[in-house]
Amino acid sequence: MVEPGDRLHDRALLLRAALRILPWLPLVVVFALLPAVPTQLRALDFAAFYCGGQVLRDHGDPYRAGPLGECERALARNGPIGAGAILPAP
């Protein structure tokens, strides 16, 4: 029988604690590294989602480069997207 204070009991407690913490570890790592990512890169897909919605609202095709690119250029003149690049609507 394993009694409190026994080495086997202590290892079992340590293992249980580790198994409770382990699933949360990736989430903690992501939140710890998030401030290191530049704000422009974190919001990179925002223009694609926003402009896709704008084009749909205007009864256009969000998968055509013309209307989508026009909106994205108006939205972010000096954004992280290179000149002439258009992010497709998701």
Secondary structure, DSSP 8 states (H G I E B T S, - for coil): ---TTSHHHHHHHHHHHHHHHGGGHHHHHHHHHGGGS-HHHHTTTHHHHHHHHHHHHTT--TTSHHHHHHHHHHH-TTSSS-TT------
